[in-house]
């Protein structure tokens, strides 16, 4: 069984999901999930120059990177999948350690933070396992 950690994020919230992918499975199965909210977004903090968001975005990306490092130490996942809004994905990539970066097998520049988790696995499956047929419902990312 291969364990994959999936980070689904935008600059304000994130879900970290652990999926298990068994040999011959039609789709990965969700093992556990954690939701993380950006603290600076909740407090509506502003930068000194009056622009809102940049410190929150960078700080949240660093916070998520630390959560991923901790998860890597605890669960020993083999693969990391980043699914983040295009504006946030680059910021997030810059905060990842070398060890986390080596585990990234797929990056998707989409904001799937509101998508139901039952659907997420079927959206990711064809991209992770292109040799497998797509989900019977024909969902595509």
N, C-alpha and C positions, 0 to 999 in steps of 0.2 A: 504494500500500500504506500503510495506516494502522498506526502503531505505538502499542501500548497497554502501559503498565506496570501490573502487578497486584500489589498488596501483600496477601498473605494472612497474617494475624497473630493472635496472642493475646499475653498479657503475658509469655510466656516464649520464644516462638520466632516466626520469620517466614520466609516465602519471598517473594522478589521475582522475578517472572516477566515476561519481555517477550514479548508476543504480537504477531504480524503478522496483519492482517485484510485479505485481498485482496478486491477487488470480485468479487461473485458466489460467494464461498467459502461452504461449508456451515457452517464453524466456523473460529475463529481457530487459527493454528498457533503452537506454542511455539517461540520463537527461542533463548532462554537463560534460566537460572534461577540464583538465588543464595540460599543459606540463611544466616540470621542468628540466632544464639542470644543471649539476654539474659545478659550477663556477671554481673550482680548476682544473677540467679536461680541460676546455677551455683555461686556462692560462698555462697549462702544468707545474704546480708547482712540485718541487721535495723536498723530505725530506733532512735533513742535511746529512744523510748517503748515499745519492745518489739514494735510491730506490724511484721509482715513484709510486703513487697510494694509499698507505695506509692512509695517512692523507686525501687525497681526498675522499676515500671510506667512512671513518668514519665521516668526516665532512658532506658529502652529506647525509649519513644516518641520522645524527642529524638534518640536514636541512629539510629532508622529514618528520621526526618525528614531527617537529614543524609545518609544513604545515598541517599534519594530525590532530594535536591537535587543530589548528585553525579551520579546517573544521568541526571537531567534535563540537566545540562550536557554529559554525554558522548554520550547517545543521541538527544537532542532528541525525545522521545516527545510525542505529541499529547494522549493521554488517560491519566489516572491513575484506577485503580479500586481502591477500598479495600474489602477483605473482612476484617473483624476481629470477634473476639468482642464482643458488645454492651458488656461492661464495659470493654473496651480501646479501642473505636472512638472514644468521646468524648475520651479522653485523647490519642489519636493526632491527631485533628482539631485539637486545641488547639496542637499543636506544628508544624503545617504552615505554611510561609511563604505569603504572599499569592500568589506565583507558582505554587506547588504547588496551593493551594486552587482557583485558577482552572482548573486542568487536571483536577480531579476531576469525572468524568462519572457516577460511580455509587459508592454506598456501600452495602455489604451487611453488616448486623449478624449475622454467622454465623461460627462458628469452623470454618473449612475447612482448618486447618493439617494435618490428617491425611488429607485427600482426595487421591486419585491425580490427578496433573496432566492425564492424558488425559481425565478426566471434567470437570475444572474448566472448560475451554473450552466444553463443551456446556452446562454450568450457567449460564455467563455470557452466552452468545450470545443467547438469547431476550430477556434484559434489555437488552442493548446494541443489538440490532437487532430491535425489536418488529415491524417490517414483514416480517421473514423468517420462514418457517415454523420451528417448533421442530425440534430434532434428531430424526431418525427413531426413536430409542429412547424418546422422550418424557420425557427427564430434565427435571426442574424444580428450581429452587433452593428 
